């Protein structure tokens, strides 16, 4: 039994009044119903209708609406719509499509849908509905495409072969395979199975939804295939990482063109097989290959950037110049990104200066390059140049700058971005709001992060995760767990990143029981397989609380090899708590890894010094000498009120630390009077440092700076 059609969408009262104001008085008089004449002793003869009512035809209204559509003239078009409504021609087959096209051209899709739905009936045609569906598809409103299709069927309008490709594409974009199967059933039932465009749309829909078995079933059942059919199937296999099936099908493609090869190369790029991308590009350049186009060059440049292969990247640059692709925007932006990722920022900037058109995509490519190279000040200066030019930054620009500010804790730059967002009315974007929460949380500004979080209209998983991690870094684990429970109550799906934030919050706050409970819930409740990051958080949790045997036990039982960071955490905890037997086993594993991080060898050396294990200490130092490792002073950026100044750490392990000092000034003895003077010089903060390795390191740095100051005097 056919379902009862929903009522047609009525025009709003405001829209009807606006149409009525557009009507000339003569039209209103002509459209008004005839009234019974009042009795009169001498009735006058009936008057003929005005000439204007007889001269308006559906063809003239259609031509008028077409002209209004091409000129984007809203008021004359609404007048023509009002005339069509007054004369009862709103559902005419030649007028209704022009009305729909007129409102779609203006971007007023609700008015177009209202006009189309009011004209629905037994004799309604599919063409106006196809125009409406195409209008939604052009704007990427895929749910509205499916909803318009379902409304069309419910009103008794039969779809045709031009309806299904857009609807199937919408199902693919929404990853709704169930709705796509319903469309396939109607296609087969109504006899549109012989149309190759509908078949291609079905293959593409199933491939995007990951239903490659159904895609291959439809592909094998096609009575005729074209190059689009083969490309859709090959790209589906490539996107899913099924390289054997993709290459087997690629060999069977009759006359495979460059589009097919690009589909396979793009699938390899998506899967991270950069070496395979380079091999395919080389085969395409060979004599037997189909040749290259600008899409191939873009794919190859992205793979070169991720691999850091500057030589092949320069070769592709030369190919782009020879084939006159160098002036295309996508090629220019890919070249800038490739040079930036290959540590050639000067070449990237030179190419940026010579671009034919410095569009927002070109600016974003250079900004992303500076961000990849961690050049904060250069990126900030470039952003200020961008705002001073005629190019308006978009959402990608602001996301890049906010992520850079969050990564380095540059609160002043992050606040500048926040002010820019509010000033230009960009605060409604959920991505920007999530980035602001992340930036404030990583900058330890939890009040501001909570304020942005409360202002959000839709608080998703990313916002909750950033806030949980921020409170955890502030050692407010109970607040983080409360937010996690609130997130679960709001039916927000938990992922492995959220669990890392929760376990890290428990670790920083010393919540051992809660951490164990949340770790057990991962697999039992949320069906999340623990990764190495989760085990690392648990090792850190046990080490902070002194449960070293539990940390060692979880490292031995986990299905991964312990990382260098896990072993370093355990070694430092063993030095603090005096458990040298556990630390010695961890130190042997860490030294066997032969890492290039001098800090790991420093931890092992400090542990052996605390235990007075001099033979083992000598082995560590000889190993560092053999590997030519020196403790390079680390540098951080200290943000002050007026500027950002570098601060150097690890002075006492640097080879040049004792240069210019006499022997009596490098000993470890430090008198109480000198201790008091040093503490006064540094604002009385030395005594407040914790009594652990970190506090002792800071005190030693202050003492060395005080000795240096005395030596200069």
C-alpha positions as CSV (number, residue, x, y, z in Angstrom):
1,X,0.0,0.0,0.0
2,X,1.5,3.3,-1.1
3,X,2.1,5.6,2.0
4,X,0.0,8.7,2.2
5,X,1.9,11.7,0.7
6,X,3.0,14.4,3.1
7,X,1.3,17.8,2.8
8,X,3.0,20.1,0.3
9,X,5.3,22.7,1.9
10,X,3.4,25.9,2.1
11,X,4.8,29.3,1.4
12,X,5.4,31.3,4.5
13,X,3.0,34.2,5.3
14,X,5.9,36.7,4.9
15,X,6.7,35.2,1.4
16,X,3.0,35.4,0.3
17,X,2.8,39.0,1.4
18,X,6.0,39.9,-0.4
19,X,4.6,38.3,-3.6
20,X,1.3,40.1,-3.2
21,X,3.1,43.4,-2.9
22,X,4.7,42.7,-6.2
23,X,1.4,42.3,-8.0
24,X,0.2,45.3,-10.1
25,X,-3.4,46.4,-9.3
26,X,-4.7,45.4,-12.7
27,X,-3.5,41.8,-12.1
28,X,-5.2,41.6,-8.7
29,X,-8.5,42.9,-10.3
30,X,-8.2,40.3,-13.1
31,X,-7.5,37.5,-10.7
32,X,-10.3,38.5,-8.3
33,X,-13.5,36.3,-8.4
34,X,-16.5,37.8,-10.0
35,X,-19.1,39.1,-7.6
36,X,-22.9,39.2,-8.1
37,X,-23.8,42.6,-9.4
38,X,-26.1,44.6,-7.1
39,X,-29.6,45.1,-8.5
40,X,-29.7,48.2,-10.6
41,X,-32.5,49.6,-12.7
42,X,-30.3,49.9,-15.7
43,X,-27.6,47.2,-15.7
44,X,-24.6,47.9,-17.8
45,X,-23.3,45.4,-20.4
46,X,-20.5,43.1,-19.3
47,X,-17.0,44.5,-20.0
48,X,-14.3,42.4,-21.6
49,X,-11.3,41.4,-19.5
50,X,-8.2,43.7,-19.7
51,X,-6.0,43.0,-22.6
52,X,-3.1,42.2,-20.2
53,X,-4.8,39.1,-18.9
54,X,-5.2,37.7,-22.4
55,X,-1.6,38.4,-23.5
56,X,0.2,36.5,-20.7
57,X,0.9,32.9,-21.7
58,X,3.0,30.1,-20.1
59,X,5.7,30.6,-22.8
60,X,6.0,34.3,-22.1
61,X,6.2,33.7,-18.3
62,X,8.8,31.0,-18.9
63,X,10.9,33.4,-21.0
64,X,10.6,36.1,-18.4
65,X,11.7,33.8,-15.6
66,X,14.7,32.6,-17.7
67,X,15.8,36.2,-18.2
68,X,15.4,36.9,-14.5
69,X,17.5,33.8,-13.7
70,X,20.3,34.8,-16.0
71,X,20.4,38.4,-14.5
72,X,19.9,37.3,-10.9
73,X,17.0,39.8,-10.7
74,X,15.0,38.8,-7.7
75,X,12.2,41.4,-7.6
76,X,11.1,41.0,-11.3
77,X,11.3,37.2,-10.9
78,X,9.1,37.3,-7.8
79,X,6.7,39.5,-9.8
80,X,6.6,36.8,-12.5
81,X,6.1,34.2,-9.8
82,X,3.2,36.2,-8.5
83,X,1.7,36.5,-11.9
84,X,1.9,32.7,-12.4
85,X,0.2,32.1,-9.1
86,X,-2.5,34.6,-9.9
87,X,-3.3,32.9,-13.2
88,X,-3.0,29.4,-11.9
89,X,0.1,28.6,-14.0
90,X,2.5,27.8,-11.1
91,X,2.4,24.1,-11.9
92,X,2.6,24.4,-15.6
93,X,5.3,22.1,-17.1
94,X,7.1,25.0,-18.8
95,X,6.8,27.4,-15.9
96,X,7.6,25.3,-12.8
97,X,11.1,24.3,-13.9
98,X,11.9,27.9,-14.6
99,X,10.6,28.9,-11.1
100,X,12.8,26.2,-9.5
101,X,15.9,27.2,-11.5
102,X,15.3,30.9,-10.6
103,X,15.2,30.3,-6.9
104,X,18.1,27.9,-7.0
105,X,20.2,30.4,-8.9
106,X,19.5,32.9,-6.1
107,X,20.5,30.3,-3.5
108,X,17.0,30.3,-2.0
109,X,16.5,26.6,-1.9
110,X,13.6,26.6,0.7
111,X,11.6,28.8,-1.8
112,X,12.5,26.5,-4.7
113,X,11.4,23.4,-2.6
114,X,8.1,25.1,-1.6
115,X,7.3,26.0,-5.3
116,X,8.1,22.4,-6.4
117,X,6.1,20.7,-3.6
118,X,3.0,22.8,-4.1
119,X,2.9,21.7,-7.7
120,X,3.1,18.0,-6.9
121,X,0.3,15.8,-8.1
122,X,-0.6,12.9,-10.3
123,X,0.7,14.5,-13.4
124,X,3.8,16.0,-11.8
125,X,7.0,15.4,-13.7
126,X,10.5,14.6,-12.3
127,X,12.4,17.5,-14.0
128,X,11.6,20.2,-11.4
129,X,12.6,17.7,-8.6
130,X,15.8,16.9,-10.4
131,X,16.6,20.6,-10.5
132,X,16.0,20.8,-6.7
133,X,18.1,17.7,-6.1
134,X,21.0,19.0,-8.3
135,X,20.8,22.3,-6.4
136,X,21.3,20.5,-3.0
137,X,24.1,18.4,-4.5
138,X,26.0,21.3,-5.9
139,X,26.1,22.8,-2.4
140,X,27.1,19.5,-0.7
141,X,23.8,19.3,1.3
142,X,23.7,15.5,0.9
143,X,21.0,14.8,3.6
144,X,18.7,17.3,1.9
145,X,19.3,15.4,-1.4
146,X,18.1,12.2,0.2
147,X,15.2,13.9,1.9
148,X,14.0,15.6,-1.3
149,X,14.2,12.2,-3.1
150,X,12.1,10.5,-0.4
151,X,9.5,13.4,-0.5
152,X,9.4,13.1,-4.2
153,X,8.5,9.4,-4.0
154,X,6.0,10.0,-1.2
155,X,4.1,12.6,-3.3
156,X,3.7,10.1,-6.1
157,X,6.3,11.6,-8.5
158,X,8.2,8.9,-10.4
159,X,12.0,9.3,-10.5
160,X,13.8,9.0,-13.8
161,X,17.3,8.1,-14.9
162,X,18.6,11.6,-14.2
163,X,17.5,11.5,-10.6
164,X,19.4,8.4,-9.4
165,X,23.1,9.5,-10.0
166,X,22.8,12.4,-7.7
167,X,20.9,10.5,-5.0
168,X,23.4,7.6,-5.1
169,X,26.3,10.0,-4.8
170,X,24.6,11.5,-1.7
171,X,24.3,8.0,-0.2
172,X,28.0,7.5,-0.9
173,X,29.0,10.8,0.7
174,X,26.8,10.0,3.7
175,X,28.3,6.4,3.9
176,X,24.6,5.2,4.0
177,X,24.8,1.8,2.2
178,X,21.3,0.9,3.4
179,X,19.7,3.8,1.7
180,X,21.8,3.0,-1.4
181,X,20.5,-0.5,-1.5
182,X,16.9,0.9,-1.4
183,X,17.7,3.1,-4.4
184,X,19.2,0.1,-6.3
185,X,16.1,-1.9,-5.7
186,X,14.0,0.8,-7.2
187,X,16.4,1.2,-10.2
188,X,16.1,-2.6,-11.0
189,X,12.3,-2.6,-10.4
190,X,11.6,0.4,-12.6
191,X,13.8,-0.7,-15.4
192,X,16.7,1.8,-15.4
193,X,19.3,-0.9,-15.1
194,X,20.6,-0.4,-18.7
195,X,21.7,3.2,-18.1
196,X,25.5,3.2,-17.7
197,X,25.4,6.4,-15.6
198,X,23.2,4.8,-13.0
199,X,25.4,1.7,-13.0
200,X,28.5,3.8,-12.4
201,X,26.8,5.7,-9.6
202,X,25.9,2.4,-8.0
203,X,29.5,1.2,-8.1
204,X,30.8,4.5,-6.8
205,X,28.3,4.5,-4.0
206,X,29.2,1.0,-2.7
207,X,32.9,1.7,-3.1
208,X,32.7,4.9,-0.9
209,X,30.6,3.0,1.7
210,X,33.3,0.3,1.9
211,X,31.0,-2.4,0.5
212,X,33.4,-3.6,-2.1
213,X,31.7,-7.0,-2.4
214,X,28.5,-5.2,-3.5
215,X,30.5,-2.9,-5.7
216,X,32.1,-5.8,-7.5
217,X,28.7,-7.5,-7.9
218,X,27.2,-4.5,-9.6
219,X,30.4,-4.1,-11.7
220,X,30.4,-7.7,-12.9
221,X,26.7,-7.5,-13.7
222,X,26.9,-4.4,-15.9
223,X,25.9,-5.1,-19.5
224,X,28.4,-2.4,-20.7
225,X,31.3,-0.6,-19.0
226,X,33.1,2.6,-19.8
227,X,36.3,4.1,-18.4
228,X,34.4,5.6,-15.4
229,X,33.2,2.1,-14.4
230,X,36.8,0.8,-14.4
231,X,38.1,3.8,-12.6
232,X,35.5,3.6,-9.9
233,X,36.2,0.0,-9.1
234,X,40.0,0.4,-9.2
235,X,39.9,3.4,-7.0
236,X,37.6,1.6,-4.6
237,X,40.1,-1.3,-4.2
238,X,43.0,1.2,-3.9
239,X,41.3,3.3,-1.2
240,X,40.6,0.1,0.8
241,X,44.2,-1.0,0.5
242,X,43.4,-4.1,-1.6
243,X,46.3,-3.7,-3.9
244,X,46.3,-7.2,-5.3
245,X,42.7,-6.7,-6.6
246,X,43.4,-3.2,-7.8
247,X,46.5,-4.2,-9.9
248,X,44.7,-7.3,-11.2
249,X,41.8,-5.1,-12.4
250,X,44.2,-2.5,-13.6
251,X,45.8,-5.0,-16.0
252,X,42.4,-5.8,-17.4
253,X,41.3,-2.2,-18.1
254,X,41.0,-1.8,-21.9
255,X,43.2,1.1,-22.7
256,X,43.8,2.3,-19.1
257,X,44.2,6.0,-19.2
258,X,45.9,8.4,-16.8
259,X,42.8,8.8,-14.7
260,X,42.9,5.1,-13.8
261,X,46.6,5.2,-12.9
262,X,46.0,8.3,-10.8
263,X,43.2,6.5,-8.9
264,X,45.7,3.8,-7.9
265,X,48.4,6.3,-7.0
266,X,46.0,8.3,-4.9
267,X,44.9,5.1,-3.0
268,X,48.5,4.3,-2.2
269,X,49.1,7.9,-1.1
270,X,46.1,7.7,1.2
271,X,47.4,4.4,2.7
272,X,50.8,5.8,3.3
273,X,52.6,3.7,0.6
274,X,54.8,6.6,-0.6
275,X,57.4,4.3,-2.2
276,X,54.7,2.6,-4.3
277,X,53.4,6.1,-5.3
278,X,56.9,6.9,-6.6
279,X,57.1,3.6,-8.5
280,X,53.7,4.2,-10.2
281,X,54.7,7.8,-11.2
282,X,57.9,6.4,-12.7
283,X,56.0,3.8,-14.7
284,X,53.6,6.5,-15.9
285,X,56.5,8.6,-17.1
286,X,58.0,5.7,-19.0
287,X,57.5,5.0,-22.7
288,X,54.8,2.4,-22.1
289,X,53.0,4.5,-19.5
290,X,49.9,6.7,-20.1
291,X,51.8,9.9,-19.4
292,X,51.4,12.5,-16.6
293,X,48.9,15.2,-15.9
294,X,48.8,17.8,-13.2
295,X,46.9,15.4,-10.8
296,X,49.8,12.9,-11.1
297,X,52.3,15.7,-10.3
298,X,50.3,16.8,-7.2
299,X,50.2,13.2,-5.9
300,X,53.9,12.7,-6.5
301,X,54.8,15.9,-4.8
302,X,52.8,15.0,-1.7
303,X,54.6,11.7,-1.5
304,X,58.0,13.4,-1.9
305,X,57.1,15.8,0.8
306,X,56.2,13.0,3.2
307,X,59.3,11.0,2.3
308,X,61.6,14.0,2.3
309,X,62.8,13.0,-1.2
310,X,64.1,16.3,-2.6
311,X,65.7,14.9,-5.7
312,X,62.5,13.3,-7.1
313,X,60.6,16.4,-6.0
314,X,62.8,18.6,-8.1
315,X,62.4,16.3,-11.1
316,X,58.6,16.6,-10.8
317,X,59.1,20.3,-10.6
318,X,61.0,20.2,-13.9
319,X,58.2,18.0,-15.4
320,X,55.6,20.5,-14.3
321,X,57.6,23.3,-16.0
322,X,58.0,21.4,-19.2
323,X,54.3,20.5,-19.4
324,X,53.2,24.1,-18.4
325,X,51.5,22.9,-15.2
326,X,53.7,25.2,-13.0
327,X,51.1,28.0,-13.0
328,X,48.2,25.9,-11.7
329,X,47.2,26.7,-8.2
330,X,47.2,23.1,-6.9
331,X,50.7,22.4,-8.4
332,X,52.1,25.6,-6.9
333,X,50.8,24.9,-3.5
334,X,52.0,21.3,-3.7
335,X,55.5,22.5,-4.7
336,X,55.6,24.9,-1.7
337,X,54.6,22.1,0.7
338,X,57.2,19.7,-0.8
339,X,60.1,22.2,-0.5
340,X,59.0,23.1,3.1
341,X,58.9,19.4,4.2
342,X,62.3,18.8,2.6
343,X,63.8,21.5,4.8
344,X,64.1,23.9,1.9
345,X,62.1,26.8,3.3
346,X,64.1,29.4,1.3
347,X,63.1,27.7,-2.0
348,X,59.5,27.5,-0.8
349,X,59.4,31.2,0.0
350,X,61.1,32.0,-3.4
351,X,58.5,30.0,-5.2
352,X,55.8,31.7,-3.2
353,X,57.0,35.2,-4.3
354,X,57.0,34.1,-7.9
355,X,53.5,32.6,-7.9
356,X,51.2,33.9,-10.7
357,X,48.3,34.5,-8.3
358,X,48.9,34.5,-4.5
359,X,45.5,33.0,-3.5
360,X,44.5,31.9,0.0
361,X,45.6,28.3,-0.8
362,X,49.1,29.5,-1.7
363,X,49.4,31.5,1.5
364,X,48.1,28.5,3.5
365,X,50.7,26.2,1.9
366,X,53.5,28.4,3.0
367,X,52.0,28.8,6.5
368,X,51.8,25.0,6.7
369,X,55.4,24.8,5.7
370,X,56.5,27.2,8.4
371,X,54.4,25.2,10.9
372,X,56.0,22.0,9.8
373,X,59.4,23.5,10.4
374,X,58.3,24.8,13.8
375,X,59.2,28.4,12.7
376,X,56.7,30.2,14.9
377,X,57.8,33.8,14.4
378,X,58.1,33.4,10.7
379,X,54.6,32.0,10.5
380,X,53.2,34.8,12.6
381,X,54.9,37.4,10.5
382,X,53.5,35.8,7.3
383,X,50.0,35.8,8.8
384,X,50.3,39.5,9.5
385,X,51.4,40.1,5.9
386,X,48.5,38.1,4.7
387,X,45.9,40.1,6.7
388,X,47.5,43.3,5.4
389,X,47.1,42.1,1.8
390,X,44.0,41.7,-0.3
391,X,43.7,38.0,0.7
392,X,41.2,37.2,3.4
393,X,42.3,34.3,5.7
394,X,40.0,31.3,5.8
395,X,39.3,28.6,8.3
396,X,42.3,26.6,7.3
397,X,44.6,29.5,7.9
398,X,43.3,30.1,11.4
399,X,43.4,26.4,12.2
400,X,47.1,26.3,11.2
401,X,47.9,29.3,13.4
402,X,46.0,28.0,16.4
403,X,47.6,24.5,16.2
404,X,51.0,26.2,16.0
405,X,50.2,28.4,19.1
406,X,48.9,25.3,21.0
407,X,52.0,23.2,20.2
408,X,54.5,25.8,21.5
409,X,52.3,27.4,24.2
410,X,52.3,30.8,22.6
411,X,49.4,32.3,24.5
412,X,49.9,35.8,23.0
413,X,49.6,34.6,19.4
414,X,46.7,32.4,20.3
415,X,44.8,35.3,21.9
416,X,45.5,37.3,18.7
417,X,43.9,34.6,16.7
418,X,40.9,34.5,19.0
419,X,40.4,38.2,18.7
420,X,40.7,38.0,14.9
421,X,38.0,35.2,14.9
422,X,35.6,37.3,17.0
423,X,36.2,40.5,15.1
424,X,35.4,38.9,11.7
425,X,32.5,36.8,13.0
426,X,34.1,33.4,12.5
427,X,33.4,32.1,15.9
428,X,30.5,29.9,14.8
429,X,32.8,27.2,13.3
430,X,33.0,24.1,15.4
431,X,36.5,23.4,14.2
432,X,37.7,26.8,15.3
433,X,36.1,26.5,18.6
434,X,37.7,23.1,19.2
435,X,41.1,24.5,18.3
436,X,40.6,27.4,20.7
437,X,39.7,25.0,23.5
438,X,42.8,22.9,22.7
439,X,45.0,26.0,22.5
440,X,43.9,27.4,25.9
441,X,44.1,24.0,27.5
442,X,47.7,23.4,26.4
443,X,48.6,26.9,27.5
444,X,47.3,26.1,31.0
445,X,44.5,28.7,30.7
446,X,41.7,26.5,31.9
447,X,39.3,29.4,32.7
448,X,39.4,30.6,29.1
449,X,39.2,27.1,27.8
450,X,36.1,26.4,29.9
451,X,34.5,29.7,28.8
452,X,35.0,28.8,25.1
453,X,33.7,25.3,25.8
454,X,30.5,26.6,27.5
455,X,29.9,29.0,24.5
456,X,29.9,26.1,22.0
457,X,26.6,25.2,20.5
458,X,27.7,21.6,19.9
459,X,30.3,20.1,22.2
460,X,31.8,17.1,20.4
461,X,34.4,14.5,21.3
462,X,37.3,16.7,20.4
463,X,36.3,19.6,22.7
464,X,35.8,17.2,25.6
465,X,39.1,15.5,25.0
466,X,41.0,18.8,24.9
467,X,39.4,19.9,28.2
468,X,40.0,16.6,29.9
469,X,43.7,16.7,28.9
470,X,44.0,20.3,30.1
471,X,42.6,19.7,33.5
472,X,44.7,16.6,33.8
473,X,47.9,18.6,33.1
474,X,46.8,20.9,35.9
475,X,46.5,17.9,38.2
476,X,42.8,18.3,38.5
477,X,42.0,14.7,37.7
478,X,38.6,14.7,39.5
479,X,37.4,17.5,37.2
480,X,38.7,15.5,34.2
481,X,36.8,12.4,35.3
482,X,33.7,14.4,35.9
483,X,33.9,15.7,32.3
484,X,34.5,12.2,31.0
485,X,31.3,10.9,32.8
486,X,29.4,13.9,31.4
487,X,30.7,13.0,27.9
488,X,29.4,9.4,28.3
489,X,26.0,10.7,29.6
490,X,25.7,12.9,26.5
491,X,26.1,9.7,24.2
492,X,29.3,11.0,22.7
493,X,31.4,8.2,21.3
494,X,34.7,7.6,23.1
495,X,37.9,6.9,21.1
496,X,41.4,5.9,21.9
497,X,42.6,9.6,22.1
498,X,40.0,10.4,24.7
499,X,41.2,7.4,26.8
500,X,44.8,8.6,26.6
501,X,43.6,12.0,28.0
502,X,41.7,10.3,30.8
503,X,44.6,8.0,31.8
504,X,47.0,10.9,31.6
505,X,44.8,12.9,33.9
506,X,44.7,10.0,36.4
507,X,48.5,9.7,36.2
508,X,49.2,13.4,36.9
509,X,46.7,13.5,39.8
510,X,47.8,10.2,41.4
511,X,44.4,8.5,40.9
512,X,45.6,4.9,40.8
513,X,42.3,3.2,41.4
514,X,40.4,5.4,39.0
515,X,43.2,4.8,36.4
516,X,43.0,1.1,36.8
517,X,39.2,1.2,36.5
518,X,39.2,3.3,33.3
519,X,41.9,1.1,31.8
520,X,39.7,-2.0,32.4
521,X,36.7,-0.2,30.9
522,X,38.4,0.4,27.6
523,X,38.1,-3.2,26.3
524,X,35.1,-4.3,28.4
525,X,32.8,-1.3,28.0
526,X,34.0,0.8,25.1
527,X,35.4,-2.0,23.0
528,X,38.7,-0.1,22.4
529,X,41.8,-2.2,22.1
530,X,44.6,-0.7,24.3
531,X,47.5,0.8,22.3
532,X,51.0,1.5,23.3
533,X,50.0,5.0,24.4
534,X,47.6,3.6,27.0
535,X,50.2,1.2,28.4
536,X,52.6,4.1,28.6
537,X,50.1,6.1,30.7
538,X,49.6,3.2,33.0
539,X,53.4,2.8,33.5
540,X,53.7,6.5,34.3
541,X,50.8,6.2,36.7
542,X,52.5,3.3,38.7
543,X,55.9,5.0,38.6
544,X,54.6,8.2,40.0
545,X,53.0,6.3,42.9
546,X,56.1,4.1,43.6
547,X,54.4,0.9,42.5
548,X,57.5,-0.1,40.4
549,X,56.8,-3.8,40.4
550,X,53.4,-3.2,38.9
551,X,54.9,-0.9,36.2
552,X,57.5,-3.6,35.4
553,X,54.7,-6.3,35.3
554,X,52.5,-4.4,32.9
555,X,55.5,-3.7,30.6
556,X,56.3,-7.4,30.5
557,X,52.7,-8.5,29.9
558,X,51.7,-5.9,27.2
559,X,51.6,-7.1,23.6
560,X,54.1,-4.5,22.5
561,X,57.8,-4.0,23.0
562,X,58.4,-1.3,25.7
563,X,59.4,2.0,24.2
564,X,62.4,4.1,25.2
565,X,60.1,6.6,26.9
566,X,58.6,3.9,29.1
567,X,62.0,2.6,30.1
568,X,63.2,6.1,30.8
569,X,60.2,6.7,33.1
570,X,60.8,3.5,35.0
571,X,64.6,4.2,35.4
572,X,63.9,7.7,36.8
573,X,61.3,6.3,39.2
574,X,63.8,3.6,40.3
575,X,66.4,6.2,41.0
576,X,64.0,8.3,43.1
577,X,62.7,5.3,45.1
578,X,66.0,3.4,45.4
579,X,64.9,0.3,43.5
580,X,68.1,-0.2,41.6
581,X,67.5,-3.9,40.8
582,X,64.4,-3.1,38.7
583,X,66.1,0.0,37.2
584,X,69.2,-2.0,36.2
585,X,67.0,-4.4,34.1
586,X,65.3,-1.4,32.5
587,X,68.7,0.3,31.9
588,X,70.1,-2.7,30.1
589,X,67.0,-2.8,27.7
590,X,67.3,1.0,27.1
591,X,71.0,0.9,26.4
592,X,70.4,-2.1,24.0
593,X,68.2,0.2,21.9
594,X,71.1,2.5,21.1
595,X,68.8,5.6,21.0
596,X,70.2,8.9,19.9
597,X,68.6,10.8,22.7
598,X,71.4,11.9,25.2
599,X,68.7,12.4,27.9
600,X,68.2,8.7,28.2
601,X,71.9,8.1,28.9
602,X,71.8,10.9,31.4
603,X,69.0,9.2,33.3
604,X,70.9,5.9,33.4
605,X,74.1,7.6,34.5
606,X,72.3,9.5,37.3
607,X,70.7,6.2,38.6
608,X,74.1,4.6,38.7
609,X,75.6,7.6,40.4
610,X,72.9,7.5,43.1
611,X,73.6,3.8,43.6
612,X,77.3,4.3,43.5
613,X,77.7,1.7,40.8
614,X,80.9,3.1,39.2
615,X,81.7,0.3,36.8
616,X,78.3,0.5,35.2
617,X,78.6,4.3,35.1
618,X,81.9,4.0,33.3
619,X,80.3,1.7,30.7
620,X,77.6,4.2,30.0
621,X,80.1,7.0,29.5
622,X,82.2,4.9,27.2
623,X,79.1,4.0,25.2
624,X,78.2,7.7,24.9
625,X,81.8,8.5,23.8
626,X,81.7,5.7,21.2
627,X,78.4,7.0,19.8
628,X,79.8,10.6,19.9
629,X,76.8,11.8,22.0
630,X,77.1,15.1,23.9
631,X,74.4,16.6,26.1
632,X,73.3,19.5,23.9
633,X,71.7,22.3,25.8
634,X,68.0,22.4,25.2
635,X,66.4,25.7,24.4
636,X,62.8,26.8,25.1
637,X,61.0,30.0,24.5
638,X,60.0,32.0,27.6
639,X,57.1,34.2,26.8
640,X,57.4,37.6,28.6
641,X,55.1,40.6,28.5
642,X,56.9,42.3,25.6
643,X,58.9,39.6,23.8
644,X,59.9,36.0,23.5
645,X,63.4,35.2,24.8
646,X,65.3,31.9,24.6
647,X,66.2,30.1,27.8
648,X,69.0,27.6,27.9
649,X,69.0,24.5,30.2
650,X,71.3,21.6,31.0
651,X,74.3,23.9,31.5
652,X,76.2,21.6,33.8
653,X,76.3,18.8,31.2
654,X,77.4,20.9,28.3
655,X,81.1,20.6,27.4
656,X,81.6,24.4,27.4
657,X,80.1,24.9,30.9
658,X,83.3,25.4,32.7
659,X,85.0,27.6,30.1
660,X,86.4,30.8,31.7
661,X,86.0,29.6,35.3
662,X,88.8,28.8,37.7
663,X,89.2,25.5,39.5
664,X,88.0,26.8,42.8
665,X,84.8,28.1,41.2
666,X,83.8,24.8,39.7
667,X,83.8,22.7,42.8
668,X,80.6,21.5,44.3
669,X,81.0,23.3,47.6
670,X,78.7,26.3,47.9
671,X,78.8,28.3,51.2
672,X,75.6,29.2,53.0
673,X,76.2,33.0,52.5
674,X,76.6,32.4,48.7
675,X,73.5,30.3,48.8
676,X,71.6,33.2,50.4
677,X,72.9,35.7,47.9
678,X,72.1,33.4,45.0
679,X,68.6,32.9,46.3
680,X,68.0,36.6,46.7
681,X,69.3,37.3,43.2
682,X,66.8,34.8,41.8
683,X,63.8,36.2,43.6
684,X,63.8,33.8,46.5
685,X,62.6,30.9,44.4
686,X,65.4,28.4,44.9
687,X,64.2,27.2,48.3
688,X,60.7,26.6,46.9
689,X,62.0,24.1,44.4
690,X,61.0,20.5,45.1
691,X,63.6,18.2,46.7
692,X,64.0,15.9,43.7
693,X,66.2,15.7,40.6
694,X,64.3,18.5,38.8
695,X,64.7,20.9,41.7
696,X,68.3,20.1,42.2
697,X,68.9,20.6,38.5
698,X,67.4,24.1,38.7
699,X,69.4,25.0,41.8
700,X,72.6,23.9,40.1
701,X,71.8,26.0,37.1
702,X,71.2,29.0,39.4
703,X,74.5,28.4,41.2
704,X,76.4,28.2,38.0
705,X,74.8,31.5,36.7
706,X,75.8,33.1,40.1
707,X,79.4,31.9,39.7
708,X,79.5,33.2,36.2
709,X,78.3,36.6,37.3
710,X,81.0,36.8,40.0
711,X,83.7,35.8,37.5
712,X,82.7,38.6,35.2
713,X,82.8,41.1,38.0
